[in-house]
Amino acid sequence: MDVRGLNLWYGDFQALKGIDLSIPKNRCTAFIGPSGCGKSTLLRTFNRMCDFVPSVRHEGLVELDGTDVFDMDACALRIHVGMVFQHPNPFPMSIRDNVLYGPSRMGKLSRDEADEILERCLTRAALWEEAKDKLDQSGLGLSGGQQQRLCIARALATNPEVLLMDEPTSALDPISTAQVEELMVRLSCDHTIVVVTHNMQQATRVADKTCFFYLGELVESGPTRDLFANPRQTKTQEYLSGRFS
């Protein structure tokens, strides 16, 4: 994905200011920065979740494979650009129906096709062994960490090119957090992952590239190891060292 000259407003408030950014394919990119700096707004722009805010308007381009996402049908876009939210949000239906929700809306599935998607996606989300004997039970009956992995499996079911993750571990315990982080690393071999995180250690563990935002601006970006070891901008140095005010 490529972002060129992106400005975005909520009414009179400008949330994003002149963003220019390339998201590398089949890598994990982390967005870091203080609360309210535009990280989640930019993430949600990638699959036009911001469209649900009536006052939103934008200038500039957000391109997926060379096509401006604002020229695409939003529903079709979200097949290619999936989303995992901060808090696990399984639908109030069975584990099976959660995973198959997207593919079933794209067209009729045979039983064999449905079974293959179900096992493949739950396996890739590291949930198959825990869930294979209760596929017809409600996804709401799973633990918090399992629910988040179910949401990842649901997002993977449409085989998206890009997977957006908005603080996906902030509501999870350390063990579940480690499981989701391992998933992000593995999935980035086949999908472009973009994750918003307030956990800088998490960024160093999972991200190939890290972008630091402040007050709606992209201050600095680069390979994660380089940005953390040798930040070029004073604001980045202050934020990473805990001296940020």
C-alpha positions as CSV (number, residue, x, y, z in Angstrom):
1,M,0.0,0.0,0.0
2,D,1.1,3.6,-0.7
3,V,-0.1,6.8,0.9
4,R,0.5,10.1,-0.9
5,G,-0.3,13.5,0.5
6,L,-3.1,12.3,2.7
7,N,-4.9,14.9,4.8
8,L,-8.0,13.9,6.7
9,W,-10.5,15.9,8.8
10,Y,-13.3,15.0,11.2
11,G,-15.4,18.1,10.7
12,D,-13.0,21.0,11.4
13,F,-10.4,18.9,13.2
14,Q,-7.5,17.8,11.0
15,A,-6.5,14.3,12.2
16,L,-3.9,13.5,9.5
17,K,-1.5,16.0,7.9
18,G,0.3,15.4,4.7
19,I,1.0,11.7,5.2
20,D,3.4,10.1,2.7
21,L,4.2,6.5,3.4
22,S,4.8,3.1,1.7
23,I,3.8,-0.1,3.4
24,P,6.0,-3.0,2.3
25,K,4.3,-6.1,0.9
26,N,4.4,-9.3,3.0
27,R,6.0,-7.6,6.0
28,C,4.8,-6.3,9.3
29,T,4.7,-2.5,9.8
30,A,4.0,-1.0,13.2
31,F,2.5,2.4,13.9
32,I,3.6,3.9,17.3
33,G,3.0,7.3,19.0
34,P,1.0,8.8,21.8
35,S,-2.8,8.6,22.0
36,G,-4.6,10.8,19.6
37,C,-1.7,11.1,17.1
38,G,-3.6,9.7,14.1
39,K,-2.3,6.0,14.2
40,S,-5.7,4.4,14.3
41,T,-7.3,6.9,12.0
42,L,-4.7,6.1,9.3
43,L,-5.2,2.4,9.9
44,R,-8.9,2.7,9.5
45,T,-8.5,4.7,6.3
46,F,-6.8,1.8,4.7
47,N,-10.1,-0.1,4.5
48,R,-12.3,2.9,4.7
49,M,-13.7,2.3,8.2
50,C,-13.6,6.1,8.5
51,D,-16.4,6.2,6.0
52,F,-18.8,5.4,8.9
53,V,-18.0,8.9,10.4
54,P,-20.4,11.3,8.7
55,S,-18.1,14.4,9.1
56,V,-15.0,12.8,7.6
57,R,-13.4,14.1,4.5
58,H,-9.9,13.6,2.9
59,E,-7.5,14.8,0.3
60,G,-4.7,12.7,-1.2
61,L,-4.3,9.1,-2.2
62,V,-4.3,5.7,-0.4
63,E,-3.4,3.1,-3.0
64,L,-3.7,-0.7,-3.0
65,D,-1.9,-2.3,-5.9
66,G,-1.9,1.1,-7.7
67,T,-5.7,1.7,-7.2
68,D,-7.0,4.5,-4.9
69,V,-9.0,2.8,-2.2
70,F,-11.5,5.7,-2.4
71,D,-12.3,4.7,-6.0
72,M,-13.1,1.1,-5.0
73,D,-16.3,-0.4,-3.7
74,A,-15.9,-0.3,0.1
75,C,-17.3,-3.8,0.6
76,A,-15.0,-5.2,-2.1
77,L,-12.1,-3.4,-0.6
78,R,-12.7,-5.0,2.8
79,I,-12.3,-8.4,1.3
80,H,-8.8,-7.5,0.3
81,V,-8.0,-5.5,3.5
82,G,-9.2,-7.2,6.6
83,M,-9.4,-5.8,10.1
84,V,-8.8,-7.1,13.7
85,F,-9.9,-4.7,16.4
86,Q,-8.6,-3.8,19.9
87,H,-11.2,-5.9,21.8
88,P,-12.2,-9.3,20.5
89,N,-15.5,-9.1,18.7
90,P,-16.7,-12.5,17.6
91,F,-20.2,-12.5,16.2
92,P,-23.0,-14.0,18.4
93,M,-22.9,-17.2,16.4
94,S,-21.0,-20.5,16.2
95,I,-17.2,-20.7,15.8
96,R,-17.9,-22.3,12.3
97,D,-20.3,-19.5,11.2
98,N,-17.9,-16.8,12.5
99,V,-15.0,-18.1,10.3
100,L,-17.3,-18.7,7.3
101,Y,-19.1,-15.4,7.5
102,G,-17.1,-13.6,4.9
103,P,-16.7,-16.4,2.4
104,S,-20.5,-17.2,2.6
105,R,-21.3,-13.6,1.7
106,M,-19.0,-13.8,-1.3
107,G,-20.9,-16.8,-2.8
108,K,-22.3,-20.2,-2.1
109,L,-19.9,-22.7,-0.6
110,S,-19.9,-26.5,-0.9
111,R,-19.5,-28.4,2.3
112,D,-16.0,-29.5,1.2
113,E,-15.0,-25.9,0.5
114,A,-16.4,-24.7,3.8
115,D,-14.6,-27.4,5.7
116,E,-11.3,-26.6,4.0
117,I,-11.6,-22.9,4.8
118,L,-12.6,-23.6,8.3
119,E,-9.7,-25.9,9.1
120,R,-7.2,-23.9,7.2
121,C,-8.0,-20.6,8.8
122,L,-8.4,-21.9,12.4
123,T,-5.0,-23.7,11.9
124,R,-3.3,-20.6,10.7
125,A,-4.8,-18.7,13.7
126,A,-3.4,-21.4,16.0
127,L,-6.9,-22.3,17.2
128,W,-7.8,-25.5,15.4
129,E,-6.7,-27.9,18.0
130,E,-8.5,-26.0,20.7
131,A,-11.7,-25.5,18.7
132,K,-12.1,-28.5,16.4
133,D,-14.4,-30.4,18.7
134,K,-16.7,-27.4,19.4
135,L,-17.2,-25.8,16.1
136,D,-20.9,-25.5,16.5
137,Q,-20.6,-23.8,19.9
138,S,-20.8,-20.1,20.3
139,G,-17.6,-18.1,19.7
140,L,-18.6,-16.0,22.7
141,G,-17.9,-19.0,24.9
142,L,-14.2,-18.9,24.2
143,S,-11.6,-17.2,26.4
144,G,-10.5,-13.7,25.5
145,G,-7.3,-14.8,23.8
146,Q,-9.2,-17.5,21.9
147,Q,-11.8,-15.0,20.8
148,Q,-9.1,-12.7,19.4
149,R,-7.6,-15.7,17.4
150,L,-11.1,-16.5,16.2
151,C,-11.4,-12.9,14.9
152,I,-8.0,-13.4,13.1
153,A,-9.2,-16.6,11.6
154,R,-12.4,-14.8,10.5
155,A,-10.3,-12.0,8.9
156,L,-8.1,-14.6,7.1
157,A,-11.1,-16.5,5.6
158,T,-11.4,-14.1,2.7
159,N,-7.6,-14.4,2.0
160,P,-6.9,-10.7,2.4
161,E,-3.8,-9.1,0.9
162,V,-3.5,-6.8,3.9
163,L,-4.4,-7.4,7.5
164,L,-4.9,-4.4,9.8
165,M,-4.6,-4.9,13.6
166,D,-5.6,-2.1,15.9
167,E,-3.9,-2.8,19.3
168,P,-4.9,-6.4,19.0
169,T,-3.3,-7.5,22.3
170,S,-4.1,-4.6,24.6
171,A,-7.0,-6.5,26.2
172,L,-5.2,-9.8,26.5
173,D,-3.1,-11.5,29.1
174,P,0.7,-12.1,28.5
175,I,0.3,-15.7,27.3
176,S,-2.4,-14.7,24.8
177,T,-0.4,-11.7,23.8
178,A,2.6,-13.9,23.0
179,Q,0.4,-16.2,20.9
180,V,-1.0,-13.3,18.8
181,E,2.5,-11.8,18.3
182,E,3.8,-15.2,17.0
183,L,0.8,-15.2,14.6
184,M,1.7,-11.7,13.3
185,V,5.2,-12.8,12.6
186,R,4.1,-16.0,10.8
187,L,1.3,-14.4,8.9
188,S,3.5,-11.6,7.6
189,C,5.2,-14.2,5.3
190,D,2.0,-14.3,3.2
191,H,0.1,-11.1,4.1
192,T,0.9,-7.5,4.6
193,I,0.4,-6.7,8.3
194,V,-0.1,-3.2,9.7
195,V,-0.4,-3.0,13.5
196,V,-1.1,-0.1,15.8
197,T,0.6,-0.6,19.2
198,H,1.4,1.4,22.3
199,N,3.8,-1.4,23.3
200,M,7.2,-0.4,21.9
201,Q,8.7,-3.8,22.9
202,Q,5.9,-5.4,20.8
203,A,6.9,-3.3,17.8
204,T,10.5,-4.5,18.2
205,R,9.4,-8.1,18.4
206,V,7.0,-8.3,15.4
207,A,7.6,-5.3,13.0
208,D,10.0,-5.1,10.1
209,K,9.2,-1.4,9.7
210,T,8.1,1.1,12.3
211,C,6.4,4.5,11.9
212,F,6.3,7.2,14.6
213,F,3.3,9.6,14.5
214,Y,2.8,12.8,16.5
215,L,-0.2,15.3,16.3
216,G,-1.4,13.8,13.0
217,E,2.0,13.9,11.3
218,L,4.4,11.1,10.3
219,V,7.5,12.2,12.1
220,E,9.8,9.3,11.2
221,S,9.8,5.8,9.7
222,G,12.3,3.1,8.8
223,P,13.5,-0.4,9.6
224,T,12.5,-1.2,13.2
225,R,15.9,-2.0,14.4
226,D,17.4,1.3,12.9
227,L,14.6,3.5,14.2
228,F,14.9,2.2,17.8
229,A,18.7,2.1,17.8
230,N,19.3,5.5,16.1
231,P,16.2,7.7,15.7
232,R,16.9,10.8,13.6
233,Q,14.2,13.1,14.9
234,T,14.2,14.7,18.4
235,K,10.5,13.9,19.0
236,T,11.2,10.2,18.2
237,Q,14.2,10.2,20.5
238,E,12.2,11.7,23.3
239,Y,9.3,9.3,22.8
240,L,11.4,6.2,22.7
241,S,13.5,7.2,25.7
242,G,10.4,8.0,27.8
243,R,11.2,11.7,28.0
244,F,8.3,12.7,25.8
245,S,6.0,15.5,26.9
